[in-house]
């Protein structure tokens, strides 16, 4: 898309690719921050494989300078910002951190993750030639700065990122969409357990999160006091029953769309959320898409003028489902986006759809909505 705008309209575009960024105030889910924290707290490091995996670690100051340099007009270019073909193994990083912290790391070796890459590094020739950029901070200096920052701030960091008090989440359903939730919750270090009634779903969960418990019994996560929230990626017809059970057991709930298949079920879920004082959140991910947020900004600034009509058209079939029709499968996203960009409930709505066959299979379903 960026290249199309460059080609059609002459917009200068530089796409910068970051390679394994680290440094003070780094993301708490990234390896170096975790290693520092776990070595200091004497918590075992779960290391997948033998630790020989290598990465092209790049210090945050260098990344910032490279990003600023990329404002230079170069036409359309994809530019790597990294250490420059200088990958370092995880074992080496851990050894250096042990020396800086003055403690020996406790390491628990796990099976090599099937999604992991043995070695990554950046070819930074373009960055040198076009931007005059190359990294200046050595790995040793960057690690020293990172450890110092952590030690200076660890008192309040324990309250924010402590491994012991981080909320734990259980995922129910690891199928077509649930596997994406599984991957992201696992990468955040929040996934405690996965529930799936099928062998395929359980196998998928184990391949994504090998160290996470997998079960077919929903009751196990309901009775687990360490699990504070439950994410539901199950067929829509099960959402109400599972969400109500979870909230009544004191769990916050994230539920994929559609929230429910009837107003009665949705109102029941809402009522239980109020009664139990639990979070009930619906997964309308498009509300957070940069394009949707930009559209909302344009509407709020009145740059687009007065909005009288918003049309939504679906131009492809998507995934065929047996438990919900095309309207239930697609429309919740469209309506959520329309309400988000409009910033208010619509005055009226018109919806119509055609059924050219009695059953979904072998037939064609479509819908069109207009809200103004």
N, C-alpha and C positions, 0 to 999 in steps of 0.2 A: 504494500500500500504506500509506504514512504517513497519507494522508487517511482511509483506511478505519479505521485504529486510532483516529484522532482522532474520527471520526464514531461508531464503535461503542462505544468505551471512554472517550471524553473525554480522551484523552492529548494534552497540549499539544505541538504540533509546529511548529518553525520550520525551514524549509528555506532555507539561505543559498547563494546562487550567487556564486562569486568571479569577478571579471573581471581576467584578465591580471595575476596577482600577481608582484611582483618585490621584490628587496631583498637585503641581506647574507645569505650562506649559502643563496642560492636554488638551485633545482634546476638541475643542470648541463646539462639538455637543453632549458631554456627560452631564448628568444631573447636577452634582455638579458645573461644570464650568458655565453652563447656569444659575443655581440658583444664584450663586454669582453675575454674570453679571446683571441679571434681577433685583435682589433685589437692587443692587447699583444704577442702572439706573432708578429704579422705574417703570420698565416695568412689566406688569402682567405675572405671571407664569401660563402657561396653564397646569393644573394638571389633568390627566386622572384618574377618580375614586375619592375616598375619601382621598387618600394619605397614606393609611395604607399598601400599597405594601412595602415589605421589601427586602433589598439587603445586601449581605455580602461584604461591602465596604473594599477594600484593598489598602493600601498606596503604591505609586509608588516605594519608596525605598525598601520596603519589596518584591515587585514583582521583582525588579532588582536583589536583593540578591538571591531570590529563583531560578530565571532563571540561574544565574551563578552557583548555587549549582547543578542544573540539569545536568551539564556537567559530573558529576560523573557517572561512568559506572555502570549501574544497569540492563543491558539486555534490555528488552522492557517493559516500564511502562508508564501508563497514570497517571499523578500526578496533583492534584488540588493545586493551590496557591490561598488562600482566607483567609477571616477573621476567619474561623474555627467555623462554626455553630453559628455565632453571628450576625444574620441579624438585620438591623436597618430600621425603616420605613422612608419613604420620609418626612412625617410630622416632625419627629424628626430631620432629617437633616436640613430641612428648618428652624425650630425653633433655632437650634444651629447657623446657618448662620446669622439669624436675630440679635442674640446677638453679634456676632463677627463684623458684618458690622455696627450695630447701626441703622438699618432701618427695618421697618415692611414690610414684603412681601405682594404684591398684588396678590391674587390667583384667577384665573378663573377655576372653576371646570368643566371638560368635562366628557362625558360619558366614562365609563371604556373601554379601548381599548380591543377588542376581542383577540388580539395577545399577550396581556400583561400577565405576570406571577405574581401571588400573592406574592410568596416568593421564593428567591433563596439563597442558602448557600453552602459552600464548606466543604466537609469532607477531612480534611488535614492529616489524619493518615499516609498515604503513605509519604507525604512530611516530616513529623516528623521522621518516621522510616528510610526512605531511604536516605534523604538528610540532616537530622538534622535541618530542617527549620521550623520556625513558625513565624507569624507576630509579630513585636515588636512595631510598631507605633499605638497608639490609634486613634480612630476616631476623638476625640477632637483635638489632636495634629495635625493630618493630615489636618483637616478643617482649623485650625488656620494658618498652613503653606500655604495652598492653597489661603486663603483670603489675606494674607500678600503679596504673589507673585502677585496676581491680582492687588491689590492696588498699588504696586510698578510699575506695567507695564500697567496700564489701559489706559494711554494716547495714546500709540501706538496701544493697543489692540482695541480701539474704531475704528481706521481706518481699522483694519484687519477684525474684527468680529462683527461690530455693527449690531444690528438687523435691524436698519433703512436703512443701505446701502448695505445689503447683496443682491446680485442679485437674483431675483425671476424668477422661471421657470414654464412654463405651459407644461403639458404633453398632447399630443393628441393621444388617443388610450390606453385603459387600459384592453387589452385582454390577450392572451397567454403569450406574452413577456412584454407587456406594464406594467403589474402589478408589475414586478420586478423593472422597472424604477420608478414606483410610490412609491414603498416601500423605495427605496434608496434615492430618492430626498426628500421624506418626512422626513426620518431619519436625513438628512443633514440640515433640516430646510429651504430648498430652494423652495419647491413646493408651488405654489400660486394657481394653478387651474388645473383641469383635464377636458379634452374635450373627450366625447365619445358619439357616436350616438345611442348606444344600452343600453337597461335597465340593462343587465348583466354587461357591462363595468362600468356603473355608480354605480351600487351596489357594485362592487369590489372596486372601488375607495373610496367610502364612508366607506367601512369596513376597508381599510388600512389607510386612512387619514380622519377621521371623521370631522375635523375642516376645511378642504380644500374645496373651492367652486368647484362644479361639474356642467357642462353644456353640452348641445348637440350642441352648436353654436360656431364654430371656430372663427367667427367674434368678439366674445366677448374678446378673448385673443389678437387678432390682434389690437384691439382698446384700450387695457389696457396699459397705459404708464409705470406702475410699473413692468410689465413683460418684462424682458430683453432677455430671451431666450426661445425657443420652442423645445421640444423633440418630434420627430415623431416616433410612433410605430404603424403605420397604414399599410394597404395593400400596397405593393410595387408600384402598379400602381398609387397610389395617391401621392407618395413622391414628384415628381417634382412640381406639381401644388401647394401643400401645402407649400413646402419649399420656392418656389419663392415668394408666397404671404407673407410669414413670413419675409423674408429678405427685401422685398420691403417696409415693414412696420417698418423696423429698428430692427428686432429681429435676434439674433444669432440662428443658427439651428443645432441641433444634430439629425441625421436621422439614423434609423436602416438600416442594410443591407437587400437587395441590395439597393444602393443609388438610382438607377433608372433602368428601364427595357430596355433602349435604350441609345446608345451613344449620340444621339441628346439631349435627356432629361438631361443626366449627364453634357454635355457641357453647356447647358442652365443654369443649376443650378450653375455651376462653374462661368460662366460669370456674373450672377447676384451677386454672392458672391463678386467678384472683384469690380463690379460697385458700390455696396452698402457698401463695406468695412466691411462685416459681416462674422462671423465665420460660416463655413459649415463643420461639422465633421460627419464622418460615423462611426457607432458603431461596429467596428471590435474588439470585446472584447478579442478574442484569442491572439491578438498581445501582450497583457499584461499578459498572463498566464505565471506563473513561469517556466513551462516546455519549452515554446516557447522562453522565454528570455534566459534560460540556453542553449538551442540549438543554439541560435544566438551567445552566448558567445563561445561555443565550435567551431563553424565555424570561427568566427573572430580570434580565437587563433590558427587556423589551426590544432587543435588537431585531427580533423576528416579527415584531408587531403583535397585535392582538390575536390570540389563538382561538379560532372558531371551531375547527374540526381537527381531529387526529384520527388517521386511518392506520390500521394494522392489517397486513396481508401476509399469510404464510404461503411460501412458494415451494415447499417440499414436504415429503411425508414424515420425516423424522423416524423415530423408532416406533414400530407397531406394538401396541400393548393390548392385552386382553382384558385388563381390569378397569381401564378407563378409555373413553373415546377421544377423538381428536380435540374436541372442545376443552375437556378437562386436562388433557396432556399439554396443550399449547397456550390456551387463553390466560391462565393465571400469570404467566410471565408478561404477556402483552398488557394486561390490565394493570399489573404492578408498575410496569415502565410508564404507561400513560399517566397513572396517578402521580408517579414520582416527578416526571418532567413538568406536569401541569401544576403540581404543588397543592392540589385540592381535589376534592371529590367532584366528579362530573355532575352537571345539572341533569342530564338525561343520557340514556344509552340505548343503542339499537343493535341487536345482534341477530344474525340469521345464518343458517347453515343448511347444507343440502346432504341428503343421504341417498345415494344412488344404488345402494344395496341394503338389505335388511341387516346383514352382519358385516363386521369390519373386514374379515378376511375375504379376499376376492372382490372387495368393493372399494369405494372411494369416499373419503370423508374430507370436507374442508369447511372452513368457517371464515367469516369476515366480520370484523367489528368496527363500529364507528361510534366515537364518544365525543360529545361537544358540550 
